[in-house]
Structures are given as structure tokens and as C-alpha cells.
Amino acid sequence: MLIKRQNRAAIYCRLSRDDGGDAESNSIINQRALLQRYAKDNNFIIHDEYVDDGYSGTGFDRPEFKRMIADIEDGKINTVICKDLSRLGRNNAMVAYYTEIFFPDNNVRFVAVNDAIDTFEGENEIMAFKSVINEYYARDISKKVRSSKRIRAINGQHNSGNAPYGYAKNPEDRHKLIIDEEAAKTVRAIFSMAADGVGYYSISKWLYNENILTPAAYFHQQTGKNNYRFDPDFPCDWSPRSIQRILRSMVYIGHMVSHKQASKSFKNHKLIDLPKEEWIIVENTHEPIIDPDLFEKVQQIISVKKRANKRLGSNIFAGLLICADCGRHLVYMSTQGRFNCDGYRHSNRVGADRRCTPHGVSYAAVYETVAANMNAVVSGVFNKSDFITQMLKSTEDTSSHDQKALQKLISRDNELKTLIKKAFERNALGFITDSTFEDLYGGYQKEQNAVTAKIDKLQAKLSAEKSNNTRAGRILELTRHYTEISELTRETLLDLIEKIVVYEPSRTGENKRGCRLDIHYRFTGKTPDSEVSL
């Protein structure tokens, strides 16, 4: 009875991208055949087979592995057989825990066939060494995968599994997007309604009434596959959050946005959101569905909650006036007919020694000043060539030189990765001492950090230059729609203005006080300062 109990074995197989070029030899079919033959030749009774296909070895939250552990704890298994140690896992600390603590505590024999590891025969000195190498291999694969994804992102290629709603993958190049006209019609309708001031909930209700499939339901209709958002009982029940995601996505103006999330480490695959300044944005990578001007207009509308005012009606400046000191918005005080800083109302501090001030300015004064400034812009008071020169004076076209420098840095980064890997291997094989390895590794790592920082800086600079080269022309293109502005409207303001910065009032002359306004136009920045009399 004891022999049978000792020989009740679990066959464990695992395969993932960790296996790189060895994926074919490590296939589940090959693993299973090898282990079944080994069990038969050595008189093991196979209790069950546990297969985790598509799971990384760096994590141990695998469904079949967890089921095997539960069976061990229930006393059903006394032996675990794997093809090699890396099939059990590529996390050295966790592999050590199971092979040195959990398995012995539960009287479980562990066998890694191709590594000639069998704990029934006593301690194996090579096992710890192999476990470290396996983890390093997973770390190296993770770096290569991250690097390849980053390069694809920099080149403006599509990295995700599925194409965004409104697009399809190009059959000739799966990293390129082409318009899916049927879904694109819905995207255009959503943006058109948003530009007219229709809210998320009202848009979703209209889509439901028109029997338009949600993105998840449409994906299921096209491919036959499901994702976690698909609800077969309510295929046209759009959520306001889905509308918001579509309206905020730059993919619809032809830009590819990547690197918005990243895993914590190669061992911890939980995704974290990255700050916007770390996103990789490559412009004009595919055909746009939405005009950039319409997109910018919608961004202005959805970023500001427009409130009606009983005395004034709709406040056309809502969300546009910003305090120069504390950065908060100015709010309209209906009883005074004036704007005051919201930071002042909430006693916000400006620095350590003082609180923000009202920055009060009348609605009428803002209206008059902005109208005059906008008319000056659209009527050509600012000379066109001088205007462009002023807006782009800080921009120097060094993109060609920077591109060459970037390619050299990326090439050096790849060289350093290879050198680090070789240093690990030579140290592991005893060709170099630990002291020499530490010196080499420290030097390589320091240089690699410096190279990576330069790569990030150059990528940001190139992206900014590309954007700046089109900004001045965009405002001039927009102003062609207006020959003279006789009345300010919300639509006109959102078309042309990004924000209006209001400064603290100051004395401008004898018994006179004024307030400086910086009017920032979309795509260009601010015009020469304007002064409001108080």
C-alpha cells in the first residue's frame, strides 16, 4: 500500500512566451508524451495531468498549478513530474519555496526529467544554479518583449490584440490599422452629437434606440469571439464609460498612443496606469475617422461641465478662465456679475506665506477684451509671417540629426543588453570572478541607465518638434471660418481658445486699476498680453 501511495504522480506541463525559440520542443504535446513515457517506464501511477498553457513561469497564480497544490494538500499526490525545472517556474524564490519547503513538508517527491533532478535521490547541487538561470532567462525575455513593444510603439505600430472600435487590422500588416466603415459611421455620429453638447448618457440612449451594437457585441458579430464586456442579453446597451473612452481616444484622429500602462515587473504582471507625459504618441500613423478640429472641440466640451446661470443664461466662458497664481478656475458670481477665483473661495494657499486673492473681473470686461483680441487675430492685425515666426521661434528643426542620434542610442542599448547577458553567463561558468563580474555589471548598468534616459529625452523632443511644426498653421486655418466676430458664442470660443489666464489686479495709473489677461489660442499658445480696466 505504501509503494502505491509513494508512486501516485502528478504530471505537470506548462508553456508560455517565456520559452522563446524553444516553444516547439516545449510544446504541451511533447511534454505530455515525454512525461507519460517516463511514468510508465518507472512504474508511476498517474493520478492526474495538470496543464497550464499560456501562463508565465514567473507567476504561480496558475489555475492548474493551484489545483495540483490542492490535491497535494488533500494527500492525493506524492510525486510531481515535470519535463525540466523551468516548467515548474522561472521565479527563483518561489521555486525554492516549493522544492525545498512545500514538497518536503508534504512528503512529495519532485522529478525534473531532462534536468536529471529527483529529490528521492537526495539533494541536487545543480538545481539551485538552474533555478537562477531560469529566472534570468525569464527576465531577459521580458526585457526583449518590452523593448520590441517599445520600438513598435515608437514606430507608430499597433501593439494591442484587437483593433480599436471603428478600425480593423490591415490584412497585409497586422501592426497597421484600416478603417472599418460600418463601425466608423457610429464613431462619427458619437463625435457629432458630443460636439453639439449631447452628454454621454443621452448618446448611449440614442445608440440603444437605434439598435447599434456595442463595441464588444460588434466584435463578437465580426469574429465569433467574446470578451469580458460582451453581454449577449443586451447587445445594444452602451455604457456612458464606453462613449467617454471613444471621445477621448486620439486613435480617431490618426494618432497611435501606446505605453499608457505597464506591468510592475517581470514577476508581477499587474498593470499600472502611467502618467500622460510617459505615453508614446506618434502622429499620423493611419487614416483618421474624425477631423482634428472636431476632436479638439469635443475635448473642450467634455472637459468642462457647462452650468446655466439664471441671470446670465449660459456662461460661455465656463471652464476657460484660470487663475494665474493658484491654477484654479474662476467661477461666475451671479449676484456681482463678476468672476472670482475658486481657490480664493476655498482659501487655497499660494506658496507658504499667503492665500490666493479674488482675481475679480467683470463678465462684461472679459467679454469685451476677448472679443477685441479675437477680432484682431482673425482680421490679420498680427502679420501672418510674423505670427508664425513668433509662435515657432523656440523651435529648431533638428529632427534629422536627432533621429540619427536616437538610432545610435538604441543600437548601443541593445549592445549593452548583450554584454550584460554574456557577463552573467561567463560568471556562471567560472570564466570570470564574482569581483570582476560586479565591476562589469555595475559599469554596464550605469551606462544603460544613462542611454535609456537619453533615448526618452530624444523621443520626447522629436515628438514635440513634430507637433510644433503644425501648430501655427492650424490656428490660421481655423480663423478662415471667421472674417469678423460680431458676437462671441460658446462654439467660437471652443473653436479658437484653449484658456484665458487671469492675473491679480494691479494699479495701472492714477486712480485706475487693471487686470492682465493672457489669451491662449489653440495650437499656438498665448497672444500678446491684454489689459482689462476695472
C-alpha positions as CSV (number, residue, x, y, z in Angstrom):
1,M,0.0,0.0,0.0
2,L,2.8,2.4,0.9
3,I,4.5,1.8,-2.5
4,K,1.4,2.7,-4.4
5,R,0.9,5.8,-2.3
6,Q,4.5,6.8,-3.0
7,N,4.1,6.3,-6.7
8,R,0.9,8.3,-7.2
9,A,2.2,11.0,-9.5
10,A,1.1,14.3,-11.0
11,I,2.2,15.2,-14.5
12,Y,2.7,19.0,-14.7
13,C,3.1,20.8,-18.1
14,R,3.4,24.5,-18.7
15,L,4.1,26.6,-21.8
16,S,4.2,30.4,-22.4
17,R,6.1,33.1,-24.3
18,D,8.9,32.7,-21.7
19,D,10.1,29.7,-23.8
20,G,11.0,31.9,-26.8
21,G,12.6,29.8,-29.6
22,D,12.2,26.6,-27.6
23,A,8.4,26.8,-27.8
24,E,8.2,23.9,-30.3
25,S,10.3,21.4,-28.3
26,N,8.5,22.5,-25.1
27,S,5.0,22.2,-26.6
28,I,2.4,20.7,-24.4
29,I,2.1,17.7,-26.7
30,N,5.8,16.9,-26.4
31,Q,5.9,17.5,-22.7
32,R,2.9,15.2,-22.1
33,A,4.3,12.4,-24.3
34,L,7.7,12.6,-22.6
35,L,6.2,12.5,-19.1
36,Q,3.8,9.7,-19.8
37,R,6.6,7.6,-21.1
38,Y,8.8,8.4,-18.1
39,A,5.9,7.5,-15.7
40,K,5.3,4.2,-17.5
41,D,9.0,3.2,-17.6
42,N,9.4,4.0,-13.9
43,N,6.1,2.4,-12.7
44,F,4.4,5.6,-11.6
45,I,0.6,5.6,-11.3
46,I,-0.6,8.9,-12.9
47,H,-3.2,10.4,-10.6
48,D,-3.9,13.3,-13.0
49,E,-2.4,15.6,-15.6
50,Y,-2.2,19.4,-14.9
51,V,-1.6,21.7,-17.9
52,D,-1.1,25.5,-17.8
53,D,-0.9,26.6,-21.4
54,G,-0.2,30.2,-21.9
55,Y,0.9,31.0,-18.4
56,S,4.2,32.7,-17.5
57,G,6.6,30.8,-15.2
58,T,7.4,34.0,-13.2
59,G,3.9,33.9,-11.6
60,F,2.4,31.0,-9.6
61,D,-1.2,32.0,-9.7
62,R,-1.9,29.5,-12.4
63,P,-5.2,27.6,-12.3
64,E,-3.9,24.0,-12.9
65,F,-0.8,24.5,-10.7
66,K,-3.2,25.7,-7.9
67,R,-5.4,22.6,-8.5
68,M,-2.3,20.4,-8.2
69,I,-1.3,22.0,-4.9
70,A,-4.8,21.5,-3.5
71,D,-4.6,17.8,-4.5
72,I,-1.2,17.5,-2.8
73,E,-2.6,19.1,0.4
74,D,-5.5,16.5,0.2
75,G,-3.0,13.7,0.2
76,K,-3.8,12.5,-3.4
77,I,-0.3,13.1,-4.8
78,N,3.1,12.0,-3.6
79,T,5.2,12.8,-6.7
80,V,5.3,15.7,-9.1
81,I,6.9,15.1,-12.5
82,C,7.9,17.9,-14.9
83,K,9.9,18.0,-18.1
84,D,12.5,20.3,-16.5
85,L,12.8,22.7,-13.6
86,S,11.7,25.7,-15.8
87,R,8.3,24.1,-16.3
88,L,7.7,24.3,-12.6
89,G,8.5,28.0,-12.8
90,R,11.1,30.8,-13.5
91,N,10.8,32.6,-10.2
92,N,13.8,31.5,-8.2
93,A,12.3,32.4,-4.8
94,M,9.0,30.5,-5.4
95,V,10.7,27.5,-7.0
96,A,13.0,27.3,-3.9
97,Y,9.9,27.5,-1.6
98,Y,8.1,24.6,-3.4
99,T,11.1,22.3,-3.9
100,E,12.8,23.0,-0.5
101,I,9.9,23.6,1.8
102,F,6.4,22.8,0.5
103,F,7.1,19.5,-1.3
104,P,9.3,18.1,1.6
105,D,6.7,19.2,4.2
106,N,4.1,17.2,2.3
107,N,6.3,14.2,1.6
108,V,6.2,14.9,-2.1
109,R,9.0,13.7,-4.5
110,F,9.9,16.1,-7.3
111,V,11.3,14.9,-10.6
112,A,12.5,17.1,-13.5
113,V,13.3,14.5,-16.2
114,N,15.6,16.4,-18.6
115,D,17.5,18.1,-15.7
116,A,18.2,14.8,-14.0
117,I,16.7,16.1,-10.8
118,D,15.0,13.6,-8.4
119,T,14.6,14.6,-4.8
120,F,14.1,11.0,-3.9
121,E,17.8,10.5,-4.6
122,G,18.9,13.3,-2.2
123,E,19.9,17.0,-2.7
124,N,20.9,18.1,-6.2
125,E,23.5,20.8,-6.1
126,I,22.8,21.9,-9.7
127,M,19.1,22.6,-9.0
128,A,19.7,26.0,-7.3
129,F,22.0,27.1,-10.1
130,K,19.5,26.1,-12.8
131,S,16.7,27.9,-11.0
132,V,18.7,31.2,-11.0
133,I,19.5,30.7,-14.7
134,N,15.8,30.0,-15.5
135,E,14.8,33.3,-13.7
136,Y,17.5,35.3,-15.5
137,Y,16.2,33.8,-18.8
138,A,12.6,35.0,-18.0
139,R,14.0,38.4,-17.1
140,D,15.9,38.6,-20.3
141,I,12.9,37.5,-22.4
142,S,10.7,40.1,-20.6
143,K,13.2,42.9,-21.4
144,K,13.3,41.8,-25.1
145,V,9.5,41.8,-25.2
146,R,9.3,45.2,-23.6
147,S,12.0,46.5,-25.9
148,S,10.3,45.2,-29.1
149,K,6.9,46.6,-28.0
150,R,8.5,50.0,-27.3
151,I,10.2,50.0,-30.7
152,R,6.9,49.2,-32.4
153,A,5.3,52.0,-30.3
154,I,8.0,54.5,-31.4
155,N,7.4,53.4,-35.0
156,G,3.7,54.1,-34.6
157,Q,2.7,50.4,-35.0
158,H,-0.4,48.9,-33.4
159,N,0.5,46.8,-30.4
160,S,-2.7,45.6,-28.8
161,G,-4.5,42.3,-29.5
162,N,-7.7,43.8,-31.0
163,A,-8.1,46.8,-33.3
164,P,-9.9,49.8,-31.7
165,Y,-13.7,50.1,-32.4
166,G,-14.0,51.8,-35.9
167,Y,-10.8,50.2,-37.2
168,A,-9.6,46.8,-38.3
169,K,-6.2,45.3,-38.6
170,N,-4.6,45.6,-42.1
171,P,-4.6,42.1,-43.6
172,E,-1.2,42.8,-45.1
173,D,0.3,44.2,-41.8
174,R,-1.3,43.4,-38.5
175,H,0.5,46.3,-36.9
176,K,-1.3,48.8,-39.2
177,L,-4.9,50.0,-38.9
178,I,-7.5,50.5,-41.6
179,I,-11.0,52.0,-41.3
180,D,-13.9,49.6,-40.7
181,E,-16.5,51.8,-42.4
182,E,-19.6,50.3,-40.7
183,A,-18.3,50.9,-37.2
184,A,-16.7,54.3,-38.2
185,K,-20.2,55.6,-39.0
186,T,-21.1,55.1,-35.4
187,V,-17.9,56.8,-34.2
188,R,-18.6,59.8,-36.4
189,A,-22.2,60.0,-35.0
190,I,-20.9,59.9,-31.5
191,F,-18.5,62.8,-32.0
192,S,-21.1,64.8,-33.9
193,M,-23.5,64.5,-31.0
194,A,-20.8,65.4,-28.5
195,A,-19.8,68.5,-30.5
196,D,-23.5,69.6,-30.3
197,G,-23.3,69.3,-26.5
198,V,-25.1,66.0,-26.1
199,G,-24.0,64.2,-22.9
200,Y,-22.7,60.6,-22.5
201,Y,-25.9,59.2,-21.2
202,S,-28.0,60.8,-24.0
203,I,-25.7,59.5,-26.6
204,S,-25.8,55.9,-25.2
205,K,-29.6,56.1,-25.1
206,W,-29.7,57.2,-28.8
207,L,-27.4,54.3,-29.7
208,Y,-29.6,51.9,-27.8
209,N,-32.8,53.1,-29.5
210,E,-31.1,52.8,-32.9
211,N,-30.2,49.2,-32.2
212,I,-26.5,49.8,-32.7
213,L,-24.3,47.1,-31.3
214,T,-21.8,47.9,-28.5
215,P,-18.1,47.5,-29.4
216,A,-18.0,44.1,-27.6
217,A,-21.1,42.9,-29.4
218,Y,-19.9,44.2,-32.7
219,F,-16.5,42.3,-32.2
220,H,-18.5,39.2,-31.4
221,Q,-20.6,39.6,-34.5
222,Q,-17.4,40.0,-36.7
223,T,-15.2,37.3,-35.1
224,G,-17.4,35.0,-33.2
225,K,-15.2,35.7,-30.1
226,N,-16.3,37.1,-26.8
227,N,-14.6,39.5,-24.4
228,Y,-15.5,40.2,-20.8
229,R,-17.6,43.3,-21.7
230,F,-19.9,41.3,-24.1
231,D,-23.4,40.8,-22.7
232,P,-25.5,38.6,-25.2
233,D,-28.7,39.7,-23.4
234,F,-28.1,43.4,-24.0
235,P,-26.0,43.7,-27.2
236,C,-27.0,47.4,-27.8
237,D,-26.7,48.6,-24.2
238,W,-23.9,51.1,-24.5
239,S,-22.4,52.4,-21.2
240,P,-21.5,56.1,-20.8
241,R,-18.0,55.0,-20.0
242,S,-17.6,53.4,-23.5
243,I,-18.8,56.7,-25.0
244,Q,-16.2,58.6,-22.9
245,R,-13.4,56.2,-24.0
246,I,-14.2,56.7,-27.6
247,L,-14.4,60.5,-27.3
248,R,-11.1,60.8,-25.5
249,S,-9.1,58.5,-27.8
250,M,-6.6,60.1,-30.2
251,V,-6.6,57.0,-32.4
252,Y,-9.6,58.5,-34.2
253,I,-7.6,61.5,-35.5
254,G,-4.9,59.1,-36.9
255,H,-2.5,59.1,-33.9
256,M,-1.2,56.0,-32.2
257,V,-1.0,56.2,-28.4
258,S,1.0,53.5,-26.6
259,H,2.7,52.8,-23.3
260,K,-0.3,54.0,-21.3
261,Q,0.1,51.1,-18.9
262,A,3.0,48.9,-17.8
263,S,3.4,45.8,-15.5
264,K,5.1,46.4,-12.2
265,S,7.9,43.9,-13.0
266,F,8.6,40.8,-15.0
267,K,7.5,38.8,-11.9
268,N,4.4,40.9,-11.2
269,H,2.2,41.3,-14.2
270,K,-0.4,43.6,-12.6
271,L,-0.8,46.6,-14.9
272,I,-0.5,50.2,-13.6
273,D,-1.5,53.4,-15.3
274,L,1.4,55.6,-16.4
275,P,1.3,59.4,-16.3
276,K,0.4,61.1,-19.7
277,E,3.9,62.5,-20.1
278,E,5.2,59.0,-20.3
279,W,2.8,57.9,-23.1
280,I,4.3,57.3,-26.5
281,I,2.3,59.3,-29.1
282,V,3.1,59.0,-32.8
283,E,1.0,61.2,-35.1
284,N,-0.5,60.4,-38.5
285,T,0.1,56.7,-38.4
286,H,-3.2,55.7,-40.1
287,E,-6.2,57.3,-41.8
288,P,-8.3,59.4,-39.3
289,I,-12.0,58.9,-38.8
290,I,-12.5,62.3,-37.1
291,D,-11.3,65.7,-38.2
292,P,-8.7,67.1,-35.6
293,D,-10.6,70.3,-35.2
294,L,-13.8,68.5,-34.3
295,F,-11.8,66.3,-31.9
296,E,-10.2,69.3,-30.1
297,K,-13.6,71.0,-29.9
298,V,-15.1,67.8,-28.3
299,Q,-12.2,67.7,-25.8
300,Q,-13.0,71.2,-24.7
301,I,-16.7,70.4,-24.3
302,I,-16.3,67.2,-22.3
303,S,-13.6,68.6,-20.0
304,V,-16.0,71.4,-18.8
305,K,-19.3,70.9,-17.1
306,K,-21.3,73.8,-18.5
307,R,-23.7,75.3,-16.0
308,A,-26.7,77.6,-16.8
309,N,-27.0,80.8,-14.9
310,K,-30.4,82.3,-14.1
311,R,-29.4,85.9,-14.6
312,L,-26.9,85.4,-17.5
313,G,-28.2,82.3,-19.2
314,S,-25.4,80.0,-20.4
315,N,-21.9,81.1,-19.3
316,I,-20.0,80.9,-22.5
317,F,-16.6,81.3,-20.6
318,A,-17.3,78.2,-18.3
319,G,-14.0,76.4,-17.7
320,L,-11.9,78.7,-19.8
321,L,-10.8,81.3,-17.1
322,I,-7.9,80.2,-14.9
323,C,-6.2,81.9,-12.0
324,A,-2.6,82.8,-12.8
325,D,-1.5,82.2,-9.2
326,C,-3.2,79.1,-7.9
327,G,-4.3,77.5,-11.2
328,R,-7.9,77.0,-10.2
329,H,-10.8,78.0,-12.4
330,L,-12.6,81.3,-12.0
331,V,-16.3,80.9,-11.2
332,Y,-19.1,83.3,-12.1
333,M,-20.7,85.1,-9.2
334,S,-24.3,85.9,-10.4
335,T,-25.1,88.4,-7.7
336,Q,-22.0,90.5,-8.6
337,G,-21.8,89.9,-12.4
338,R,-18.1,89.1,-11.8
339,F,-15.7,86.1,-12.0
340,N,-13.8,85.3,-8.8
341,C,-11.0,82.7,-8.2
342,D,-12.3,79.4,-6.9
343,G,-9.1,79.0,-5.0
344,Y,-9.8,82.2,-3.1
345,R,-13.3,80.9,-2.2
346,H,-11.7,77.8,-0.7
347,S,-8.7,79.6,0.9
348,N,-6.1,77.9,-1.3
349,R,-2.5,78.9,-0.4
350,V,-0.1,80.4,-3.0
351,G,3.3,79.4,-1.6
352,A,3.8,79.2,2.1
353,D,3.2,82.8,3.1
354,R,-0.2,83.9,1.6
355,R,-3.6,82.8,0.3
356,C,-4.9,83.3,-3.1
357,T,-6.8,86.6,-3.9
358,P,-10.2,87.0,-5.7
359,H,-8.7,87.9,-9.1
360,G,-12.1,89.5,-9.6
361,V,-13.0,90.7,-13.1
362,S,-16.4,91.5,-14.5
363,Y,-18.1,89.3,-17.1
364,A,-18.6,92.4,-19.4
365,A,-14.9,93.3,-19.3
366,V,-13.8,89.8,-20.1
367,Y,-16.3,89.6,-23.0
368,E,-15.2,92.9,-24.4
369,T,-11.5,92.2,-24.2
370,V,-11.7,88.7,-25.6
371,A,-13.9,89.8,-28.5
372,A,-11.5,92.6,-29.4
373,N,-8.5,90.3,-29.2
374,M,-10.2,87.6,-31.3
375,N,-11.2,90.1,-34.0
376,A,-7.6,91.4,-34.1
377,V,-6.4,87.8,-34.7
378,V,-8.9,86.9,-37.4
379,S,-8.7,90.2,-39.2
380,G,-5.0,89.9,-39.7
381,V,-3.7,92.6,-37.3
382,F,-1.0,90.1,-36.5
383,N,1.1,89.8,-39.6
384,K,0.9,86.2,-40.8
385,S,4.6,85.6,-41.2
386,D,5.5,87.4,-38.0
387,F,2.8,85.5,-36.2
388,I,4.2,82.1,-37.3
389,T,7.7,83.2,-36.5
390,Q,6.7,84.3,-33.0
391,M,4.9,81.0,-32.3
392,L,7.7,78.9,-33.5
393,K,10.7,81.0,-32.6
394,S,11.8,78.4,-29.9
395,T,11.5,75.5,-32.4
396,E,14.6,74.5,-34.3
397,D,14.3,71.8,-36.9
398,T,17.0,69.3,-35.7
399,S,14.9,66.2,-36.3
400,S,17.2,64.7,-38.9
401,H,20.2,64.9,-36.5
402,D,18.2,63.7,-33.6
403,Q,16.8,60.7,-35.5
404,K,20.4,59.6,-36.2
405,A,21.4,60.1,-32.6
406,L,18.3,58.1,-31.5
407,Q,19.2,55.2,-33.7
408,K,22.8,55.1,-32.3
409,L,21.5,55.2,-28.7
410,I,19.0,52.3,-29.4
411,S,21.8,50.3,-31.0
412,R,24.1,50.9,-28.0
413,D,21.3,49.9,-25.6
414,N,20.9,46.6,-27.4
415,E,24.7,46.1,-27.3
416,L,24.7,46.7,-23.5
417,K,21.9,44.1,-23.1
418,T,24.0,41.5,-24.9
419,L,27.1,42.4,-22.9
420,I,25.2,42.1,-19.6
421,K,23.9,38.7,-20.6
422,K,27.4,37.5,-21.6
423,A,28.8,38.7,-18.3
424,F,26.2,36.6,-16.4
425,E,27.0,33.5,-18.5
426,R,30.8,33.9,-18.1
427,N,30.5,34.4,-14.4
428,A,28.1,31.4,-14.1
429,L,30.6,29.2,-16.0
430,G,33.5,30.4,-13.9
431,F,35.4,32.2,-16.6
432,I,35.4,35.5,-14.6
433,T,35.4,36.0,-10.9
434,D,32.5,37.5,-8.9
435,S,34.5,40.6,-8.3
436,T,35.2,41.1,-12.0
437,F,31.5,40.4,-12.8
438,E,30.3,43.0,-10.3
439,D,32.6,45.6,-11.8
440,L,31.5,44.8,-15.3
441,Y,27.8,44.6,-14.4
442,G,27.9,47.9,-12.5
443,G,29.5,49.7,-15.3
444,Y,27.2,48.3,-18.0
445,Q,24.1,49.0,-15.8
446,K,25.2,52.6,-15.2
447,E,25.8,53.2,-18.9
448,Q,22.5,51.6,-19.8
449,N,20.6,53.8,-17.4
450,A,22.2,56.9,-19.0
451,V,21.5,55.7,-22.5
452,T,17.8,54.9,-21.6
453,A,17.4,58.4,-20.2
454,K,18.8,60.0,-23.4
455,I,16.5,57.8,-25.5
456,D,13.5,59.0,-23.6
457,K,14.6,62.6,-23.8
458,L,15.2,62.5,-27.6
459,Q,11.9,60.8,-28.2
460,A,10.1,63.5,-26.3
461,K,11.9,66.2,-28.2
462,L,11.2,64.7,-31.6
463,S,7.5,64.3,-30.7
464,A,7.4,68.0,-29.6
465,E,9.1,69.2,-32.7
466,K,6.7,67.4,-35.0
467,S,3.8,68.8,-33.1
468,N,5.1,72.4,-33.1
469,N,5.7,72.4,-36.8
470,T,2.0,72.2,-37.4
471,R,0.6,74.3,-34.6
472,A,0.8,77.8,-36.1
473,G,-0.8,76.8,-39.4
474,R,-3.7,75.2,-37.6
475,I,-4.9,78.4,-35.9
476,L,-4.6,80.3,-39.2
477,E,-6.6,77.5,-40.9
478,L,-9.3,77.8,-38.2
479,T,-9.6,81.5,-38.5
480,R,-10.6,81.2,-42.1
481,H,-14.1,80.4,-40.9
482,Y,-14.4,83.8,-39.3
483,T,-13.9,87.1,-41.1
484,E,-15.3,89.2,-38.3
485,I,-16.7,88.2,-34.9
486,S,-19.7,90.4,-34.1
487,E,-20.9,88.2,-31.2
488,L,-19.0,85.8,-29.0
489,T,-20.5,82.3,-28.7
490,R,-19.6,79.2,-26.8
491,E,-18.8,77.4,-30.1
492,T,-16.5,80.2,-31.3
493,L,-14.6,80.2,-28.0
494,L,-14.1,76.5,-28.1
495,D,-13.0,76.6,-31.7
496,L,-10.2,79.1,-31.1
497,I,-9.3,79.4,-27.4
498,E,-7.6,76.9,-25.1
499,K,-7.7,79.0,-21.9
500,I,-7.7,82.6,-20.5
501,V,-5.3,83.2,-17.7
502,V,-6.4,86.0,-15.3
503,Y,-3.8,87.8,-13.2
504,E,-4.2,89.6,-9.9
505,P,-5.5,93.2,-10.4
506,S,-2.9,96.0,-10.1
507,R,-2.8,99.8,-10.3
508,T,-2.2,100.9,-13.9
509,G,-2.3,104.7,-13.5
510,E,-3.7,107.5,-11.3
511,N,-6.9,106.2,-9.7
512,K,-7.0,103.3,-12.2
513,R,-6.7,99.6,-11.7
514,G,-6.3,96.9,-14.4
515,C,-6.2,93.2,-14.8
516,R,-3.9,91.4,-17.2
517,L,-5.4,88.6,-19.3
518,D,-3.3,86.0,-21.2
519,I,-5.4,84.6,-24.0
520,H,-4.1,81.2,-25.1
521,Y,-5.2,80.1,-28.6
522,R,-5.4,76.5,-29.6
523,F,-2.3,75.1,-31.3
524,T,-0.3,78.3,-30.8
525,G,0.0,79.5,-27.3
526,K,-0.8,83.0,-26.0
527,T,-1.0,86.2,-28.0
528,P,0.5,89.5,-26.7
529,D,-1.0,90.4,-23.3
530,S,-4.4,92.1,-23.0
531,E,-5.4,94.5,-20.3
532,V,-8.8,94.8,-18.7
533,S,-9.8,98.1,-17.0
534,L,-11.6,97.6,-13.6
